Amino acid sequence: RMGKITGTPEAIEKFMSSGNEMASIVKRRLMDLATGEIYWSVITPSQGALMTHGLAPTTPRETVAAMKEVFFNKEKILEKKYIDFLERVVELYKSYEHEKLKEVTGKEIDELLKGAEEYLERLRKLVEEIGKKNAEKNILALHEDLMKMLKAILGDGSETQLKDKFEKELVDKGKLPPSASKSLD
């Protein structure tokens, strides 16, 4: 009861300690933002970018190495600063997870947030680039398959000769509609 009576040393101590608890809560929330939220905001889209490239979904542990190997070393379509940022975020998360990191500042969170926004914008562009490359590959593969089928049906010849044979033997003879010729252009 004495701790609830206004003006007693116990009541004053209770009021004072609530401020310390507030600081602890704010620091913990800053850590959650800096580690968990920013970590997942860059890891998950990175996994998506790797999937767009044709890889099976990676685990978070494998993601940094895969991003570096595929997009930086092999394809050379992602700049080093983005790999460095991803590594920094993962390192920060792991430090927190292993209780090595105890506190982050608001300034550090601002830097991480800005870096995450830049990283995510670059990933959007990267996925668009990959999509265009994949579409081009698909079109070329489709064209190659079509030429192989024409050779199997009409015999050997250059692409121009195959198109001419296609017109004469299939379209002109009414076996295929005239619109089929457009497929070869």
C-alpha positions in Angstrom: 0.0 0.0 0.0 2.8 2.4 0.8 4.0 2.4 -2.8 0.7 3.8 -3.9 0.6 6.8 -1.5 1.5 10.0 -3.3 4.8 11.5 -2.1 6.3 8.4 -0.5 9.8 7.4 -1.6 8.3 4.1 -3.0 5.8 6.0 -5.1 8.4 8.4 -6.5 10.6 5.4 -7.3 7.8 3.7 -9.2 7.1 6.8 -11.2 10.8 7.2 -12.0 11.3 3.6 -13.0 8.5 3.8 -15.6 10.7 6.2 -17.5 13.5 3.7 -17.6 11.2 1.0 -18.8 10.1 3.4 -21.6 13.6 3.8 -22.7 14.1 0.1 -22.7 11.0 -0.5 -24.8 12.0 2.1 -27.3 15.5 0.6 -27.7 14.0 -2.8 -28.2 11.7 -1.6 -30.8 14.5 0.2 -32.6 16.4 -3.1 -32.6 13.4 -4.9 -34.0 13.1 -2.3 -36.8 16.8 -2.4 -37.6 17.1 -6.2 -37.5 13.9 -8.0 -38.2 11.9 -5.6 -40.3 14.7 -4.4 -42.6 16.2 -7.9 -42.8 13.0 -9.5 -44.1 12.3 -6.5 -46.3 15.5 -7.2 -48.3 15.8 -11.0 -47.9 12.4 -12.0 -49.3 12.6 -9.8 -52.4 16.1 -11.1 -53.0 14.8 -14.6 -53.0 12.1 -13.5 -55.5 14.8 -12.1 -57.8 16.7 -15.4 -57.7 13.5 -17.2 -58.5 12.9 -14.9 -61.4 16.3 -15.9 -62.7 15.2 -19.6 -62.6 16.6 -20.7 -59.2 14.6 -22.6 -56.6 13.8 -20.5 -53.6 16.9 -20.1 -51.4 17.0 -20.2 -47.6 17.7 -16.8 -46.0 21.2 -18.2 -45.2 21.9 -19.0 -48.8 20.4 -15.9 -50.3 23.4 -13.5 -50.0 25.9 -16.0 -51.5 23.4 -16.8 -54.3 22.8 -13.1 -55.1 26.5 -12.5 -55.2 27.3 -15.5 -57.3 24.5 -15.1 -59.8 23.9 -11.4 -60.2 27.4 -10.0 -59.4 30.0 -12.6 -60.3 28.2 -14.6 -63.1 25.7 -12.3 -64.8 27.4 -9.0 -63.8 24.0 -7.2 -63.7 24.0 -6.1 -60.0 26.4 -3.6 -58.6 28.7 -4.4 -55.7 27.2 -1.8 -53.4 23.9 -3.7 -53.3 25.6 -6.9 -52.4 27.5 -5.1 -49.7 24.2 -3.6 -48.4 22.6 -7.0 -48.3 25.6 -8.5 -46.5 25.5 -5.6 -44.0 21.8 -6.2 -43.2 22.3 -9.9 -42.7 25.4 -9.4 -40.6 23.4 -6.9 -38.4 20.6 -9.4 -38.1 22.9 -12.2 -37.1 24.7 -10.0 -34.6 21.4 -9.3 -32.9 20.3 -12.9 -33.1 23.5 -14.0 -31.4 23.1 -11.2 -28.8 26.3 -9.5 -29.9 24.4 -6.3 -31.0 22.7 -4.6 -28.1 21.7 -1.2 -29.4 21.2 0.8 -32.6 20.8 4.5 -33.1 18.0 6.3 -34.9 20.7 7.5 -37.4 21.7 3.9 -38.1 18.0 3.0 -38.7 17.6 6.0 -41.1 20.7 4.8 -43.0 19.4 1.3 -43.2 16.0 2.4 -44.3 17.4 4.6 -47.0 19.7 1.7 -48.1 16.7 -0.7 -48.1 14.7 1.6 -50.3 17.5 2.0 -52.8 18.2 -1.7 -52.7 14.5 -2.6 -53.3 14.3 -0.1 -56.2 17.3 -1.7 -57.8 15.8 -5.1 -57.3 12.6 -4.0 -59.1 14.8 -2.9 -62.1 16.8 -6.1 -61.9 13.6 -8.3 -62.0 12.4 -6.3 -65.1 15.8 -6.9 -66.8 15.6 -10.6 -66.1 12.0 -10.7 -67.3 13.0 -9.1 -70.6 16.0 -11.5 -71.0 13.7 -14.5 -70.3 11.2 -13.3 -72.8 13.9 -12.9 -75.5 15.2 -16.4 -74.7 11.7 -17.8 -74.9 11.1 -16.2 -78.3 14.4 -17.3 -79.7 13.8 -20.9 -78.4 10.3 -20.9 -79.9 11.7 -19.7 -83.3 14.4 -22.4 -83.2 11.8 -25.0 -82.4 9.6 -23.8 -85.2 12.5 -24.0 -87.7 13.3 -27.5 -86.6 9.7 -28.5 -87.1 9.6 -26.9 -90.6 12.8 -28.8 -91.5 11.3 -32.1 -90.3 8.1 -31.4 -92.3 9.5 -29.7 -95.4 13.1 -30.9 -95.6 16.4 -29.1 -95.2 17.0 -25.5 -96.4 17.8 -22.1 -95.2 15.2 -20.1 -93.2 14.2 -18.2 -96.3 13.8 -21.5 -98.3 11.7 -23.0 -95.5 9.4 -20.0 -95.4 9.0 -20.2 -99.2 8.3 -24.0 -99.0 5.8 -23.3 -96.2 3.9 -20.8 -98.4 3.9 -23.0 -101.5 3.2 -26.4 -99.9 0.9 -25.5 -97.0 -0.6 -22.1 -97.4 -1.0 -21.9 -101.2 -2.5 -25.5 -101.3 -5.1 -24.5 -98.6 -3.7 -26.8 -95.9 -3.2 -23.8 -93.6 -4.9 -20.4 -93.5 -2.9 -17.4 -94.9 -2.6 -16.0 -91.4 -0.3 -18.9 -90.6 2.4 -17.2 -92.7 2.6 -14.3 -90.2 3.8 -16.8 -87.6 7.1 -17.1 -89.5 7.9 -13.4 -89.6 
